[in-house]
């Protein structure tokens, strides 16, 4: 179990320490009203399968083909573009659809 970093600078140091050649880690700041505030997450990488999700619905969005050098923009092979929301662990398409790992094809049955 990894302890949570107490500051963003500590999260940056932990991300650098845990990053490897095959998997880059990113520092995260969830904001002052969420705990734990700081963390590290695995960065998306080329070749990962992703889906887009909103309100309990999931649709496959292809495979990642481009990731910007600062991990702010992620593009898939079907043309979907996700943008990282500030320094959080979420990437959004059009401010609504969230990027999630793997191909998931499910609909919310409550509608």
TIVO-2410 file (N, C-alpha, C; in nm, 3 decimals):
# residues 111
REC num residu      c1      c2      c3 atome chaine
REC   1      X   0.084  -0.118   0.000     N      A
REC   1      X   0.000   0.000   0.000    CA      A
REC   1      X   0.088   0.124   0.000     C      A
REC   2      X   0.067   0.210  -0.095     N      A
REC   2      X   0.147   0.332  -0.109    CA      A
REC   2      X   0.082   0.447  -0.034     C      A
REC   3      X   0.157   0.517   0.053     N      A
REC   3      X   0.097   0.632   0.121    CA      A
REC   3      X   0.066   0.744   0.023     C      A
REC   4      X  -0.035   0.823   0.056     N      A
REC   4      X  -0.072   0.934  -0.030    CA      A
REC   4      X   0.024   1.050  -0.010     C      A
REC   5      X   0.064   1.116  -0.119     N      A
REC   5      X   0.151   1.233  -0.104    CA      A
REC   5      X   0.076   1.347  -0.036     C      A
REC   6      X   0.149   1.427   0.040     N      A
REC   6      X   0.088   1.538   0.114    CA      A
REC   6      X   0.086   1.668   0.034     C      A
REC   7      X   0.173   1.682  -0.067     N      A
REC   7      X   0.179   1.802  -0.150    CA      A
REC   7      X   0.190   1.760  -0.296     C      A
REC   8      X   0.165   1.855  -0.386     N      A
REC   8      X   0.177   1.825  -0.529    CA      A
REC   8      X   0.323   1.796  -0.566     C      A
REC   9      X   0.415   1.867  -0.503     N      A
REC   9      X   0.558   1.844  -0.529    CA      A
REC   9      X   0.597   1.701  -0.490     C      A
REC  10      X   0.542   1.652  -0.379     N      A
REC  10      X   0.568   1.515  -0.337    CA      A
REC  10      X   0.508   1.416  -0.438     C      A
REC  11      X   0.391   1.449  -0.492     N      A
REC  11      X   0.329   1.365  -0.595    CA      A
REC  11      X   0.415   1.361  -0.720     C      A
REC  12      X   0.476   1.474  -0.757     N      A
REC  12      X   0.566   1.478  -0.873    CA      A
REC  12      X   0.686   1.389  -0.848     C      A
REC  13      X   0.745   1.396  -0.730     N      A
REC  13      X   0.860   1.312  -0.697    CA      A
REC  13      X   0.823   1.164  -0.700     C      A
REC  14      X   0.706   1.130  -0.646     N      A
REC  14      X   0.662   0.990  -0.647    CA      A
REC  14      X   0.636   0.942  -0.790     C      A
REC  15      X   0.576   1.026  -0.873     N      A
REC  15      X   0.549   0.988  -1.012    CA      A
REC  15      X   0.680   0.962  -1.085     C      A
REC  16      X   0.780   1.047  -1.063     N      A
REC  16      X   0.911   1.027  -1.126    CA      A
REC  16      X   0.977   0.899  -1.076     C      A
REC  17      X   0.962   0.870  -0.947     N      A
REC  17      X   1.024   0.751  -0.890    CA      A
REC  17      X   0.960   0.622  -0.939     C      A
REC  18      X   0.828   0.623  -0.960     N      A
REC  18      X   0.757   0.502  -1.000    CA      A
REC  18      X   0.745   0.485  -1.151     C      A
REC  19      X   0.781   0.584  -1.230     N      A
REC  19      X   0.774   0.572  -1.376    CA      A
REC  19      X   0.881   0.476  -1.425     C      A
REC  20      X   0.846   0.400  -1.528     N      A
REC  20      X   0.941   0.307  -1.590    CA      A
REC  20      X   0.946   0.336  -1.739     C      A
REC  21      X   1.026   0.260  -1.810     N      A
REC  21      X   1.037   0.275  -1.955    CA      A
REC  21      X   0.903   0.247  -2.022     C      A
REC  22      X   0.829   0.148  -1.972     N      A
REC  22      X   0.704   0.107  -2.036    CA      A
REC  22      X   0.581   0.178  -1.982     C      A
REC  23      X   0.585   0.234  -1.861     N      A
REC  23      X   0.468   0.298  -1.804    CA      A
REC  23      X   0.505   0.428  -1.733     C      A
REC  24      X   0.452   0.538  -1.785     N      A
REC  24      X   0.475   0.670  -1.726    CA      A
REC  24      X   0.367   0.695  -1.620     C      A
REC  25      X   0.406   0.750  -1.508     N      A
REC  25      X   0.312   0.786  -1.401    CA      A
REC  25      X   0.297   0.938  -1.398     C      A
REC  26      X   0.176   0.986  -1.369     N      A
REC  26      X   0.147   1.129  -1.366    CA      A
REC  26      X   0.103   1.172  -1.226     C      A
REC  27      X   0.147   1.288  -1.179     N      A
REC  27      X   0.095   1.341  -1.053    CA      A
REC  27      X  -0.045   1.397  -1.074     C      A
REC  28      X  -0.129   1.387  -0.971     N      A
REC  28      X  -0.268   1.430  -0.981    CA      A
REC  28      X  -0.304   1.519  -0.863     C      A
REC  29      X  -0.379   1.626  -0.892     N      A
REC  29      X  -0.435   1.713  -0.788    CA      A
REC  29      X  -0.587   1.711  -0.807     C      A
REC  30      X  -0.658   1.642  -0.717     N      A
REC  30      X  -0.803   1.629  -0.729    CA      A
REC  30      X  -0.879   1.755  -0.688     C      A
REC  31      X  -0.812   1.847  -0.621     N      A
REC  31      X  -0.878   1.969  -0.574    CA      A
REC  31      X  -0.892   1.969  -0.423     C      A
REC  32      X  -0.911   2.087  -0.369     N      A
REC  32      X  -0.908   2.100  -0.223    CA      A
REC  32      X  -1.027   2.037  -0.152     C      A
REC  33      X  -1.137   2.012  -0.220     N      A
REC  33      X  -1.255   1.957  -0.154    CA      A
REC  33      X  -1.270   1.806  -0.173     C      A
REC  34      X  -1.164   1.739  -0.214     N      A
REC  34      X  -1.169   1.595  -0.233    CA      A
REC  34      X  -1.049   1.531  -0.166     C      A
REC  35      X  -1.068   1.420  -0.101     N      A
REC  35      X  -0.956   1.356  -0.035    CA      A
REC  35      X  -0.943   1.212  -0.079     C      A
REC  36      X  -0.825   1.161  -0.089     N      A
REC  36      X  -0.701   1.236  -0.076    CA      A
REC  36      X  -0.682   1.330  -0.195     C      A
REC  37      X  -0.628   1.447  -0.166     N      A
REC  37      X  -0.615   1.549  -0.270    CA      A
REC  37      X  -0.512   1.511  -0.375     C      A
REC  38      X  -0.396   1.461  -0.334     N      A
REC  38      X  -0.287   1.433  -0.427    CA      A
REC  38      X  -0.270   1.283  -0.445     C      A
REC  39      X  -0.232   1.242  -0.565     N      A
REC  39      X  -0.210   1.102  -0.597    CA      A
REC  39      X  -0.124   1.091  -0.721     C      A
REC  40      X  -0.098   0.967  -0.764     N      A
REC  40      X  -0.033   0.944  -0.893    CA      A
REC  40      X  -0.115   0.840  -0.968     C      A
REC  41      X  -0.118   0.853  -1.102     N      A
REC  41      X  -0.193   0.759  -1.186    CA      A
REC  41      X  -0.107   0.720  -1.305     C      A
REC  42      X  -0.139   0.607  -1.366     N      A
REC  42      X  -0.070   0.563  -1.487    CA      A
REC  42      X  -0.118   0.648  -1.605     C      A
REC  43      X  -0.024   0.696  -1.683     N      A
REC  43      X  -0.057   0.777  -1.800    CA      A
REC  43      X  -0.110   0.690  -1.913     C      A
REC  44      X  -0.202   0.742  -1.994     N      A
REC  44      X  -0.246   0.665  -2.112    CA      A
REC  44      X  -0.130   0.652  -2.209     C      A
REC  45      X  -0.125   0.539  -2.281     N      A
REC  45      X  -0.015   0.520  -2.376    CA      A
REC  45      X  -0.067   0.468  -2.509     C      A
REC  46      X   0.010   0.489  -2.611     N      A
REC  46      X  -0.026   0.445  -2.746    CA      A
REC  46      X  -0.048   0.294  -2.745     C      A
REC  47      X  -0.159   0.253  -2.805     N      A
REC  47      X  -0.193   0.111  -2.812    CA      A
REC  47      X  -0.298   0.068  -2.712     C      A
REC  48      X  -0.325   0.149  -2.610     N      A
REC  48      X  -0.428   0.115  -2.512    CA      A
REC  48      X  -0.566   0.121  -2.575     C      A
REC  49      X  -0.651   0.024  -2.544     N      A
REC  49      X  -0.790   0.026  -2.586    CA      A
REC  49      X  -0.868   0.113  -2.488     C      A
REC  50      X  -0.954   0.201  -2.539     N      A
REC  50      X  -1.032   0.290  -2.453    CA      A
REC  50      X  -1.178   0.295  -2.499     C      A
REC  51      X  -1.263   0.338  -2.407     N      A
REC  51      X  -1.404   0.361  -2.436    CA      A
REC  51      X  -1.440   0.499  -2.385     C      A
REC  52      X  -1.554   0.548  -2.429     N      A
REC  52      X  -1.604   0.674  -2.376    CA      A
REC  52      X  -1.730   0.642  -2.297     C      A
REC  53      X  -1.747   0.713  -2.185     N      A
REC  53      X  -1.856   0.682  -2.093    CA      A
REC  53      X  -1.924   0.808  -2.045     C      A
REC  54      X  -2.056   0.799  -2.026     N      A
REC  54      X  -2.132   0.905  -1.962    CA      A
REC  54      X  -2.260   0.846  -1.906     C      A
REC  55      X  -2.293   0.882  -1.784     N      A
REC  55      X  -2.421   0.848  -1.725    CA      A
REC  55      X  -2.455   0.698  -1.732     C      A
REC  56      X  -2.357   0.612  -1.715     N      A
REC  56      X  -2.381   0.468  -1.715    CA      A
REC  56      X  -2.377   0.403  -1.851     C      A
REC  57      X  -2.357   0.480  -1.958     N      A
REC  57      X  -2.344   0.425  -2.093    CA      A
REC  57      X  -2.197   0.422  -2.133     C      A
REC  58      X  -2.154   0.312  -2.197     N      A
REC  58      X  -2.017   0.295  -2.241    CA      A
REC  58      X  -2.015   0.256  -2.388     C      A
REC  59      X  -1.930   0.322  -2.466     N      A
REC  59      X  -1.915   0.292  -2.608    CA      A
REC  59      X  -1.767   0.280  -2.642     C      A
REC  60      X  -1.725   0.178  -2.715     N      A
REC  60      X  -1.584   0.167  -2.754    CA      A
REC  60      X  -1.541   0.289  -2.835     C      A
REC  61      X  -1.421   0.340  -2.807     N      A
REC  61      X  -1.370   0.458  -2.877    CA      A
REC  61      X  -1.241   0.428  -2.952     C      A
REC  62      X  -1.206   0.302  -2.966     N      A
REC  62      X  -1.089   0.265  -3.044    CA      A
REC  62      X  -0.963   0.246  -2.961     C      A
REC  63      X  -0.851   0.261  -3.030     N      A
REC  63      X  -0.720   0.241  -2.970    CA      A
REC  63      X  -0.646   0.374  -2.975     C      A
REC  64      X  -0.571   0.405  -2.870     N      A
REC  64      X  -0.496   0.530  -2.865    CA      A
REC  64      X  -0.385   0.527  -2.970     C      A
REC  65      X  -0.380   0.631  -3.056     N      A
REC  65      X  -0.276   0.641  -3.157    CA      A
REC  65      X  -0.183   0.759  -3.134     C      A
REC  66      X  -0.230   0.862  -3.062     N      A
REC  66      X  -0.146   0.979  -3.034    CA      A
REC  66      X  -0.169   1.026  -2.891     C      A
REC  67      X  -0.059   1.059  -2.824     N      A
REC  67      X  -0.064   1.120  -2.691    CA      A
REC  67      X   0.031   1.238  -2.695     C      A
REC  68      X  -0.017   1.356  -2.655     N      A
REC  68      X   0.069   1.474  -2.658    CA      A
REC  68      X   0.184   1.458  -2.558     C      A
REC  69      X   0.289   1.535  -2.579     N      A
REC  69      X   0.409   1.521  -2.495    CA      A
REC  69      X   0.381   1.552  -2.348     C      A
REC  70      X   0.280   1.635  -2.318     N      A
REC  70      X   0.246   1.668  -2.180    CA      A
REC  70      X   0.124   1.590  -2.131     C      A
REC  71      X   0.080   1.492  -2.207     N      A
REC  71      X  -0.033   1.404  -2.174    CA      A
REC  71      X  -0.165   1.480  -2.161     C      A
REC  72      X  -0.174   1.597  -2.222     N      A
REC  72      X  -0.297   1.677  -2.215    CA      A
REC  72      X  -0.400   1.631  -2.318     C      A
REC  73      X  -0.354   1.585  -2.435     N      A
REC  73      X  -0.443   1.546  -2.545    CA      A
REC  73      X  -0.418   1.401  -2.582     C      A
REC  74      X  -0.527   1.325  -2.596     N      A
REC  74      X  -0.520   1.185  -2.635    CA      A
REC  74      X  -0.612   1.165  -2.754     C      A
REC  75      X  -0.561   1.104  -2.861     N      A
REC  75      X  -0.642   1.080  -2.981    CA      A
REC  75      X  -0.646   0.931  -3.011     C      A
REC  76      X  -0.765   0.883  -3.052     N      A
REC  76      X  -0.781   0.741  -3.085    CA      A
REC  76      X  -0.787   0.722  -3.236     C      A
REC  77      X  -0.781   0.594  -3.278     N      A
REC  77      X  -0.779   0.564  -3.421    CA      A
REC  77      X  -0.912   0.592  -3.490     C      A
REC  78      X  -1.021   0.610  -3.415     N      A
REC  78      X  -1.148   0.647  -3.479    CA      A
REC  78      X  -1.171   0.798  -3.480     C      A
REC  79      X  -1.070   0.876  -3.442     N      A
REC  79      X  -1.077   1.022  -3.447    CA      A
REC  79      X  -1.125   1.090  -3.320     C      A
REC  80      X  -1.158   1.013  -3.218     N      A
REC  80      X  -1.202   1.072  -3.092    CA      A
REC  80      X  -1.083   1.139  -3.022     C      A
REC  81      X  -1.105   1.261  -2.972     N      A
REC  81      X  -1.001   1.335  -2.902    CA      A
REC  81      X  -1.047   1.362  -2.759     C      A
REC  82      X  -0.965   1.322  -2.664     N      A
REC  82      X  -0.991   1.346  -2.522    CA      A
REC  82      X  -0.890   1.448  -2.471     C      A
REC  83      X  -0.935   1.540  -2.386     N      A
REC  83      X  -0.849   1.642  -2.326    CA      A
REC  83      X  -0.844   1.620  -2.176     C      A
REC  84      X  -0.725   1.630  -2.118     N      A
REC  84      X  -0.711   1.614  -1.974    CA      A
REC  84      X  -0.769   1.735  -1.903     C      A
REC  85      X  -0.845   1.710  -1.800     N      A
REC  85      X  -0.909   1.816  -1.722    CA      A
REC  85      X  -0.813   1.861  -1.612     C      A
REC  86      X  -0.755   1.979  -1.629     N      A
REC  86      X  -0.656   2.036  -1.538    CA      A
REC  86      X  -0.549   1.933  -1.505     C      A
REC  87      X  -0.516   1.917  -1.377     N      A
REC  87      X  -0.416   1.818  -1.335    CA      A
REC  87      X  -0.484   1.699  -1.269     C      A
REC  88      X  -0.608   1.667  -1.312     N      A
REC  88      X  -0.681   1.555  -1.255    CA      A
REC  88      X  -0.650   1.427  -1.331     C      A
REC  89      X  -0.716   1.321  -1.292     N      A
REC  89      X  -0.696   1.191  -1.356    CA      A
REC  89      X  -0.806   1.163  -1.457     C      A
REC  90      X  -0.872   1.267  -1.510     N      A
REC  90      X  -0.980   1.244  -1.606    CA      A
REC  90      X  -0.950   1.313  -1.739     C      A
REC  91      X  -0.982   1.242  -1.847     N      A
REC  91      X  -0.972   1.294  -1.982    CA      A
REC  91      X  -1.113   1.296  -2.038     C      A
REC  92      X  -1.155   1.410  -2.096     N      A
REC  92      X  -1.291   1.427  -2.143    CA      A
REC  92      X  -1.297   1.456  -2.293     C      A
REC  93      X  -1.405   1.411  -2.356     N      A
REC  93      X  -1.435   1.446  -2.495    CA      A
REC  93      X  -1.556   1.538  -2.491     C      A
REC  94      X  -1.544   1.656  -2.548     N      A
REC  94      X  -1.652   1.755  -2.552    CA      A
REC  94      X  -1.707   1.790  -2.414     C      A
REC  95      X  -1.625   1.778  -2.311     N      A
REC  95      X  -1.667   1.814  -2.176    CA      A
REC  95      X  -1.772   1.723  -2.115     C      A
REC  96      X  -1.805   1.613  -2.182     N      A
REC  96      X  -1.913   1.526  -2.136    CA      A
REC  96      X  -1.869   1.380  -2.125     C      A
REC  97      X  -1.806   1.329  -2.227     N      A
REC  97      X  -1.769   1.188  -2.232    CA      A
REC  97      X  -1.633   1.166  -2.165     C      A
REC  98      X  -1.626   1.073  -2.073     N      A
REC  98      X  -1.502   1.040  -2.004    CA      A
REC  98      X  -1.432   0.924  -2.073     C      A
REC  99      X  -1.300   0.929  -2.076     N      A
REC  99      X  -1.221   0.819  -2.130    CA      A
REC  99      X  -1.203   0.715  -2.020     C      A
REC 100      X  -1.235   0.589  -2.050     N      A
REC 100      X  -1.214   0.479  -1.956    CA      A
REC 100      X  -1.133   0.370  -2.025     C      A
REC 101      X  -1.060   0.294  -1.948     N      A
REC 101      X  -0.975   0.188  -2.002    CA      A
REC 101      X  -1.057   0.072  -2.056     C      A
REC 102      X  -1.007   0.007  -2.162     N      A
REC 102      X  -1.064  -0.112  -2.221    CA      A
REC 102      X  -1.185  -0.080  -2.311     C      A
REC 103      X  -1.224  -0.178  -2.389     N      A
REC 103      X  -1.344  -0.165  -2.471    CA      A
REC 103      X  -1.463  -0.216  -2.392     C      A
REC 104      X  -1.557  -0.126  -2.365     N      A
REC 104      X  -1.679  -0.161  -2.291    CA      A
REC 104      X  -1.796  -0.117  -2.377     C      A
REC 105      X  -1.893  -0.206  -2.395     N      A
REC 105      X  -2.011  -0.174  -2.476    CA      A
REC 105      X  -2.135  -0.209  -2.394     C      A
REC 106      X  -2.177  -0.115  -2.308     N      A
REC 106      X  -2.291  -0.137  -2.219    CA      A
REC 106      X  -2.382  -0.016  -2.219     C      A
REC 107      X  -2.510  -0.038  -2.193     N      A
REC 107      X  -2.607   0.071  -2.181    CA      A
REC 107      X  -2.669   0.067  -2.044     C      A
REC 108      X  -2.703   0.180  -1.990     N      A
REC 108      X  -2.768   0.189  -1.860    CA      A
REC 108      X  -2.910   0.134  -1.873     C      A
REC 109      X  -2.944   0.026  -1.804     N      A
REC 109      X  -3.077  -0.036  -1.820    CA      A
REC 109      X  -3.190   0.042  -1.756     C      A
REC 110      X  -3.162   0.147  -1.680     N      A
REC 110      X  -3.268   0.218  -1.610    CA      A
REC 110      X  -3.343   0.316  -1.699     C      A
REC 111      X  -3.300   0.335  -1.824     N      A
REC 111      X  -3.369   0.430  -1.912    CA      A
REC 111      X  -3.466   0.361  -2.003     C      A
***
